[in-house]
Each structure stands twice: as C-alpha cells, then as structure tokens.
Amino acid sequence: MSYDAIVVGAGISGAATAYHVAKGGAKTLLLERGEPASGGTGKSAAIIRQSYSTPLLVRLARASITMFENAKNELGRDAGFVQDGYCFVVSREMVDGAKKNVAMQKSLGIVNEWSEGPGFPQHLSEIDPDGIAGVVYEPHGGYADPVQATEAYVEAFKTAGGEFRPRTPVRRLLREGDRITGVELDSGEAKANLVVNAAGPWAKPLAESAGLDLPLRCVREQDTVWQIPSGRKIPKASISMGVDATYFRPLGQGRFIIGRGFPKDYFDVDPYNYKTSADADFISDVQTRVERRFPSFAGMKLIEAYAALYDVTPDWYPFVGPRSGLAGYADFCGGSGHGFKIAPAIGRELADWLLTGKVADDFRQFSHDRIAAGNLFVQSFGGNRG
Ligand SMILES: Cc1cc2nc3c(=O)[nH]c(=O)nc-3n(C[C@H](O)[C@H](O)[C@H](O)COP(=O)(O)OP(=O)(O)OC[C@H]3O[C@@H](n4cnc5c(N)ncnc54)[C@H](O)[C@@H]3O)c2cc1C
C-alpha cells in the first residue's frame, strides 16, 4: 500500500490536518490506535479564547473560531461550538501583561473588552472581588464539543476521499537514511511520501522509534465536573480565573468542568501507564477555591473527576511542520494544554505548507528546528497558559 500522506493520530490535530491534506488532493491515510478523540482531545475542556500573548497564536485562535463557526458548512456537521463568551480574570501582578495583550489583540482585529476590578457583573455575577484587579472579556470566545469537532473532521476527511482506519496502532515509523518512508502496522507496512506525527502524548515514543528526537514532556492534568444546586446565579461564559489558578467551562444545565490552571506543579508520567482517576486532595482544593470565589456555587456536588495528559514542549508552543535534514516527515504535536482551540487553523496552514511548500515566516518557527536553533518562542512563563 502506498499513499501520498499518512497521518498518525485522530485527535483534533491529526483529524484537521488529514482533512485539509486530503482536500488538497493528496491520497491520504489517517491511522488511529483507538477511536477519534480517544486521546487528550476527548478529555479536553475545549475552552476557546483569543487571549494569547503573541500575534501568531492570536491569529490562529481567531482563524479557528471562524472555522468552528463555519463547521456545519465546511465539514457537514457542527462542532458543538457554544459562543457564550470567555473571561480572563487577573490579579494585580498580571494586570500590566493583560493590558498589553488586550491592546495587541485589538490591533489584530480581536473584539475584547477590559474592565478594571471585578467588572462585568452580567458575566461574573455574585463573585467575591478579593484580589481581582481586572477582567478581559471576549464575546467571541466560548467552548466546543471536542469529540464532535474531531468526528466532524474525520467524516469530512472521508468525504474528501481520505481513508480512515480506527483501532489501528502504528508500531513504528519506517526510516531509510534521512527519509521517513512509511509506518509499520500489525498487518504489515504502509508506505507514504509523507508521515505526519499527530500522536499527541504518544508522539515522542513514535518519533523515537525512528531515532528522532522529540522533547515532549507528558504531564498528568486533572479535571472535575460539578453540579451547581438549582436556582443559583451562575456564569454563562467560560472563565480562566487567573487570580485563583482555576478554570471553568460550562457544560449546560448547571454543570461545569473545573480545573486548576497555572501556576501549579506539573508531574511527568508514562503515557502508557498513569493514574486516570483524580486525587482526593486535588478535588477538595478545587472545591475550596471555587466556593470561596463564587459563593453561589456553595454546596456543589461532584459528578466526575479524572486525569488525562498534556504533551508539553519546552516553550509550551506546539511542534508543527517538517524538519531540516529529514524528508518525508512532519510533526504536529505538543499542544501543551491549550492546543484544541488552535488546531483547526494549524491543520489548515500545515497542510498548505506540506502541499505547496509555502509557509508564513511566523508559522515556520513552529518547526522542531527551533530547538537546534535555540529559537524558542518564550524563554520564561507567566499568565494564561492553558
Ligand atoms: C484535561 C485537559 C483539558 C484541556 N483543556 C483545554 C482547553 O480548555 N482549551 C484548549 O484549547 N486545549 C485544552 N487542552 C489541550 C488540548 O485538548 C490538546 O492540546 C489537544 O486536544 C491535543 O490534540 P492532539 O490531536 O494533538 O492529541 P490527542 O488528542 O492526544 O490525539 C492523539 C491521538 O493519537 C492516537 N495515537 C497515539 N499513538 C498512536 C499510534 N502509535 N498509532 C495510532 N494512533 C496513535 C491517540 O489514540 C490519540 O487519539 C486540554 C487537554 C486536557 C488533557
């Protein structure tokens, strides 16, 4: 069997990329060990915001929002996109950076509003104002259904002529000298001019199977789902509560996914063997932080708690695109806990790059080449990561 392109992994990254590559006319095979979105994507809070600190990520987040909005027309199914807005609530230490980013985002055409202090009572009612120095509100933000969005891409990929094989693990990449030539499956080899590694937290062992370096950490990320007692005033918007290092994603009918954001400790785990239930102290820590900030959440009931994986790069920006000195291979991994919302636009630009050789200068920096060049996006971190 021989293909123009093989994409490994049907999370949001691989599914979006495979769709755009197939739509561009390439004979494409999409391989998935389990089912679509059975990796990090399926557990994602899938909060969508444009609140980033570099023009590249702002541009990609904005472009992805347009793609989520148009999913029904473009892909034939919608992506479960609920555009109920997004709030980034900041502490005094975060104010200067947040204001600078708001101005930069506005200059790129992003619609957002800044409020000094707790502000926006229509979005953040009954909030304890303690420690809140300001709020950024984005009306175009919100959240999507990560499984539905991924399935929409997989279905559109098949409609575009692509071949999808679920329950088909790739055992290793095939390499001849400085070229990746295909993949090894349980059923034999599949050859391709190009292999895209979109295997998420499992991308590192896959790359290493062909002797490729991929500096990805695999860290455990816990989330909780809560039912708020009925009759309470609750926010509609998704929220990054920077001041408490928590995030909130509405699920509808008084339910929220609530997790812990930066700053916190990140613990490395084996992606093939990690604890998938949440820790009791994590759950009670979340509950304490939330009930202190939103008295109206008092008495909330735990519905579910789990742990999934972040695939984290040294600068928390993904690895995307080909590498110098290696033919037939491209990375698209390292979503670093915020990769869902930008994956559709990255998938499209990556496909253009692979099919035409043309790439925007800022997008080219996503390549793994930035490691050898010492050209990381960010040397130190703060603020809104996830
Ligand atoms: C708990 C949690 C909350 C998050 N919240 C947000 C958020 O609010 N907003 C946001 O933008 N991002 C968020 N993220 C990050 C975002 O979800 C991820 O960056 C993104 O979904 C990663 O998608 P992916 O396709 O790159 O990887 P994955 O979804 O992990 O997909 C990789 C796929 O490859 C398959 N695979 C692996 N190895 C092989 C192999 N050898 N052969 C075949 N298939 C293979 C896996 O089964 C998997 O389906 C969150 C992540 C987590 C875990």
The ligand as a Gaussian input file, in Angstrom:
#p B3LYP/6-31G(d) Opt

LIG

0 1
 C       -7.834000      17.787000      30.722000
 C       -7.474000      18.665000      29.534000
 C       -8.048000      19.920000      29.401000
 C       -7.741000      20.711000      28.296000
 N       -8.371000      21.920000      28.123000
 C       -8.138000      22.651000      27.003000
 C       -8.870000      23.844000      26.754000
 O       -9.706000      24.251000      27.551000
 N       -8.640000      24.517000      25.583000
 C       -7.709000      24.096000      24.678000
 O       -7.541000      24.743000      23.647000
 N       -6.986000      22.966000      24.898000
 C       -7.187000      22.251000      26.025000
 N       -6.481000      21.092000      26.246000
 C       -5.434000      20.715000      25.313000
 C       -5.999000      20.094000      24.067000
 O       -7.116000      19.325000      24.352000
 C       -4.919000      19.254000      23.400000
 O       -3.763000      20.070000      23.150000
 C       -5.398000      18.699000      22.062000
 O       -6.684000      18.129000      22.172000
 C       -4.398000      17.666000      21.591000
 O       -4.901000      17.072000      20.423000
 P       -3.979000      16.104000      19.581000
 O       -4.778000      15.664000      18.434000
 O       -2.672000      16.778000      19.315000
 O       -3.634000      14.916000      20.591000
 P       -4.581000      13.738000      21.101000
 O       -5.977000      14.165000      21.261000
 O       -3.920000      13.115000      22.290000
 O       -4.578000      12.735000      19.881000
 C       -3.523000      11.865000      19.610000
 C       -4.151000      10.608000      19.030000
 O       -3.131000       9.769000      18.543000
 C       -3.511000       8.436000      18.809000
 N       -2.279000       7.653000      18.808000
 C       -1.235000       7.740000      19.666000
 N       -0.259000       6.892000      19.337000
 C       -0.687000       6.240000      18.225000
 C       -0.113000       5.230000      17.413000
 N        1.094000       4.730000      17.666000
 N       -0.836000       4.766000      16.360000
 C       -2.070000       5.274000      16.087000
 N       -2.651000       6.238000      16.840000
 C       -1.962000       6.713000      17.879000
 C       -4.176000       8.502000      20.178000
 O       -5.003000       7.385000      20.399000
 C       -4.926000       9.813000      20.081000
 O       -6.259000       9.650000      19.628000
 C       -6.788000      20.264000      27.327000
 C       -6.214000      18.989000      27.472000
 C       -6.556000      18.191000      28.553000
 C       -5.936000      16.822000      28.670000

